[in-house]
Amino acid sequence: MPGKNFVLRTSPQETANVMDAAVADLAQRLSGQILEGRPPQRTDGPAQALALLHLLDHVRRAAERLQRNAAADAVRAGAGYPQLGDACGITRQGARRRWPGPFDHLPDTPRSIR
């Protein structure tokens, strides 16, 4: 975690650029697979854009699930709300609002880090 054995090697903007490009590439490839085998659509029709929107919504949900799991793993490893917040660029309070109970739901979590 930032400030606790975690050093960012890129700026937030560099990280965002890399992630945007990777997600856009993935979504474009997947939307092509979803539409594969269908009759060609008019280029001015909404099919491609709607397929991309659909996939990006699923990417968002998957990212949220993975983020929850990563937060729980960080807590199990000893991180507290300040470290969770630092890792996501939010405050400790913001992390507590985003993940209201990971400390309460994990077995053997030290009470002192809450």
Secondary structure, DSSP 4 states (H G I P E B T S, - for coil): -BTTTB---S-HHHHHHHHHHHHHHHHHHHHHHHHTTSPPPPTTSSHHHHHHHHHHHHHHHHHHHHHHHHHHHHHHTT--HHHHHHHHTS-HHHHHHHSSSHHHHSTT--GGG-
